[in-house]
């Protein structure tokens, strides 16, 4: 029997924007301020940030995104809906894990091909030097997280954030919540809209294209399975592949 698709979530478009701003922009700034008082800092301009600082900020960001989303959708002062509308159902989880792993491998291939295509396009649009600056700026954060010399404990923390916290929180928000809201407004066109929102939220220019394609895979997978299990596993597998690649380049 084919799993039922995701449910629509009838909510104002203002709320996803407000949750994103609060969790992804305000919470990191507050966390950075508190960490600064504790003696950790992001480093001066041009310096490599402290990995512990980066990990703490990213962890706070992901946890806030998940908790605020859950609170708004399922809480009594929010929409008061059951957790299943966010895709929080087990379903045929074994099959979903396998499909997620396969989709994650596909996302890695799409990332490589899409990044190469995007780099080629922007090189022709902006010129080689400008395109190279944009690409280096967008890759700097990930490369710094897994740079040589990071203590093993901090490296393990960053890996957990990349492979567990980020996939769970982002899929809960983008696929479970945002897609449900857009689905109520746009119907079947929401797959494209959710993919575009997912890519735009990362604030990348050159890598918008591969992120859009990867977001489409995740959203289509969620539409097909009706549960977040497969998209979370796919997202985690793709992030793991990127992290391993960066570690091998150290």
GITADA-V411387 format. One record per residue. RES is the residue in three letters. OMEGA is omega in whole degrees, 0 to 359 (NA if undefined). BURIAL is b if it has 16 or more other C-alpha atoms within 10 Angstrom, else e. Layout:
RES/OMEGA/BURIAL ; RES/OMEGA/BURIAL
//
This chain:
UNK/182/e ; UNK/178/e ; UNK/177/e ; UNK/181/e ; UNK/180/e ; UNK/180/b ; UNK/173/b ; UNK/175/b ; UNK/182/b ; UNK/183/e ; UNK/177/b ; UNK/177/e ; UNK/179/e ; UNK/186/e ; UNK/176/e ; UNK/179/b ; UNK/181/e ; UNK/179/e ; UNK/179/b ; UNK/181/b ; UNK/182/e ; UNK/185/b ; UNK/188/b ; UNK/182/b ; UNK/184/e ; UNK/181/e ; UNK/178/b ; UNK/179/b ; UNK/178/e ; UNK/179/e ; UNK/179/b ; UNK/178/b ; UNK/180/e ; UNK/179/e ; UNK/177/b ; UNK/177/e ; UNK/181/e ; UNK/177/e ; UNK/176/e ; UNK/179/b ; UNK/183/b ; UNK/180/b ; UNK/179/e ; UNK/179/e ; UNK/180/e ; UNK/179/e ; UNK/178/e ; UNK/180/e ; UNK/175/b ; UNK/181/b ; UNK/178/b ; UNK/177/b ; UNK/180/b ; UNK/181/b ; UNK/181/b ; UNK/180/b ; UNK/180/b ; UNK/178/b ; UNK/179/b ; UNK/179/b ; UNK/182/b ; UNK/180/b ; UNK/179/b ; UNK/181/b ; UNK/181/b ; UNK/184/b ; UNK/180/e ; UNK/178/b ; UNK/179/b ; UNK/181/b ; UNK/182/e ; UNK/185/b ; UNK/186/b ; UNK/184/b ; UNK/181/e ; UNK/178/e ; UNK/177/e ; UNK/181/e ; UNK/178/e ; UNK/182/e ; UNK/177/e ; UNK/184/e ; UNK/183/e ; UNK/180/b ; UNK/177/b ; UNK/181/b ; UNK/181/b ; UNK/175/e ; UNK/182/e ; UNK/182/e ; UNK/174/b ; UNK/193/e ; UNK/179/b ; UNK/178/e ; UNK/180/e ; UNK/178/b ; UNK/179/b ; UNK/179/e ; UNK/179/b ; UNK/179/b ; UNK/179/b ; UNK/179/b ; UNK/178/b ; UNK/176/b ; UNK/177/b ; UNK/179/b ; UNK/178/b ; UNK/178/b ; UNK/179/e ; UNK/179/b ; UNK/180/b ; UNK/182/e ; UNK/181/e ; UNK/178/b ; UNK/179/b ; UNK/179/e ; UNK/180/b ; UNK/178/b ; UNK/179/b ; UNK/181/e ; UNK/183/e ; UNK/174/b ; UNK/179/b ; UNK/181/e ; UNK/186/e ; UNK/187/e ; UNK/185/e ; UNK/185/e ; UNK/181/e ; UNK/179/e ; UNK/180/b ; UNK/179/b ; UNK/180/e ; UNK/182/b ; UNK/180/b ; UNK/180/e ; UNK/182/e ; UNK/181/b ; UNK/188/e ; UNK/184/e ; UNK/180/e ; UNK/181/e ; UNK/179/b ; UNK/180/b ; UNK/185/b ; UNK/181/b ; UNK/177/b ; UNK/177/e ; UNK/177/e ; UNK/180/e ; UNK/183/e ; UNK/181/e ; UNK/179/e ; UNK/178/b ; UNK/178/b ; UNK/178/e ; UNK/179/b ; UNK/179/b ; UNK/178/b ; UNK/179/b ; UNK/183/b ; UNK/188/b ; UNK/182/b ; UNK/187/b ; UNK/183/b ; UNK/179/b ; UNK/182/b ; UNK/184/b ; UNK/182/b ; UNK/178/b ; UNK/177/b ; UNK/182/b ; UNK/188/b ; UNK/181/b ; UNK/184/b ; UNK/186/b ; UNK/185/b ; UNK/180/b ; UNK/177/b ; UNK/179/b ; UNK/180/b ; UNK/179/b ; UNK/179/b ; UNK/181/b ; UNK/191/b ; UNK/182/e ; UNK/184/e ; UNK/179/e ; UNK/181/e ; UNK/179/b ; UNK/180/b ; UNK/181/b ; UNK/179/b ; UNK/179/b ; UNK/179/b ; UNK/178/b ; UNK/179/b ; UNK/180/b ; UNK/182/b ; UNK/183/b ; UNK/179/e ; UNK/175/e ; UNK/176/e ; UNK/176/b ; UNK/182/e ; UNK/185/b ; UNK/176/b ; UNK/185/b ; UNK/179/b ; UNK/178/b ; UNK/177/b ; UNK/179/b ; UNK/179/b ; UNK/176/b ; UNK/178/b ; UNK/179/b ; UNK/181/b ; UNK/182/b ; UNK/178/b ; UNK/178/b ; UNK/178/b ; UNK/178/b ; UNK/184/b ; UNK/187/e ; UNK/179/b ; UNK/178/b ; UNK/181/b ; UNK/184/b ; UNK/183/b ; UNK/178/b ; UNK/179/b ; UNK/179/b ; UNK/179/b ; UNK/179/b ; UNK/180/b ; UNK/180/b ; UNK/179/b ; UNK/178/b ; UNK/178/b ; UNK/178/b ; UNK/178/b ; UNK/181/b ; UNK/179/b ; UNK/178/e ; UNK/179/e ; UNK/178/b ; UNK/180/e ; UNK/179/e ; UNK/185/e ; UNK/NA/e
//
